Amino acid sequence: SQQGEEDPQALSIQEGENATMNCSYKTSINNLQWYRQNSGRGLVHLILIRSNEREKHSGRLRVTLDTSKKSSSLLITASRAADTASYFCATVDNTDKLIFGTGTRLQVFP
Amino acid sequence: EPEVTQTPSHQVTQMGQEVILRCVPISNHLYFYWYRQILGQKVEFLVSFYNNEISEKSEIFDDQFSVERPDGSNFTLKIRSTKLEDSAMYFCASSETGGFTEAFFGQGTRLTVV
């Protein structure tokens, strides 16, 4: 089944730095979404990018999508300690479900 | 802001017992999902539900699992005879128009099978 693989698995940065996470997937998609999960908590939707879009912004978040390479990246600019969480990409193909990637654990040190 | 609520937040059960995990989706949403996350691992799709029937289910969702929308608000996941490997966080999600818009997830139920 389709699966997103994320890279890196873990990332540690200082406050103020930018954090970039990458996601690769295997098959054609309708859209790709990014979610955030604080430790032991639920999943919070961050941003959705459709297959015909190449870039999208939301606040300090920037998402790119390259369907030819079947990859996406999430950039968090000017990171804060409160951004510490796991970040997951999830893809939607022509079936009615989200398939999640393996996630990146981001640690932002004050 | 509307939210998906799940109860209980934590459930401990003995192996072989039946458990029912409850979810109240967002009121105008029509698509419902269950996912699970074994500790430290990725979030796995279990089942999607629309128009009072299962749309799709994964290999994990075997005969031990069932879902139901018993009334207009609740959406339940039942595990008939729990196994140790069923220990995980179970997340309910709902979506207004299926996978083409963002899904709203509940805070999860941590199921511990002992």
Chai-1 contact restraints between the chains, C-beta under 6 A:
chainA,res_idxA,chainB,res_idxB,connection_type,confidence,min_distance_angstrom,max_distance_angstrom,comment,restraint_id
A,G42,B,F105,contact,1.0,0.0,6.0,A-B,restraint_1
A,G42,B,G106,contact,1.0,0.0,6.0,A-B,restraint_2
A,G42,B,Q107,contact,1.0,0.0,6.0,A-B,restraint_3
A,G42,B,G108,contact,1.0,0.0,6.0,A-B,restraint_4
A,L43,B,F105,contact,1.0,0.0,6.0,A-B,restraint_5
A,H45,B,E102,contact,1.0,0.0,6.0,A-B,restraint_6
A,L48,B,E102,contact,1.0,0.0,6.0,A-B,restraint_7
A,V92,B,G99,contact,1.0,0.0,6.0,A-B,restraint_8
A,T95,B,E56,contact,1.0,0.0,6.0,A-B,restraint_9
A,D96,B,S48,contact,1.0,0.0,6.0,A-B,restraint_10
A,D96,B,S55,contact,1.0,0.0,6.0,A-B,restraint_11
A,D96,B,G98,contact,1.0,0.0,6.0,A-B,restraint_12
A,D96,B,G99,contact,1.0,0.0,6.0,A-B,restraint_13
A,K97,B,F45,contact,1.0,0.0,6.0,A-B,restraint_14
A,K97,B,S48,contact,1.0,0.0,6.0,A-B,restraint_15
A,K97,B,E56,contact,1.0,0.0,6.0,A-B,restraint_16
A,F100,B,K42,contact,1.0,0.0,6.0,A-B,restraint_17
A,F100,B,V43,contact,1.0,0.0,6.0,A-B,restraint_18
A,T102,B,K42,contact,1.0,0.0,6.0,A-B,restraint_19
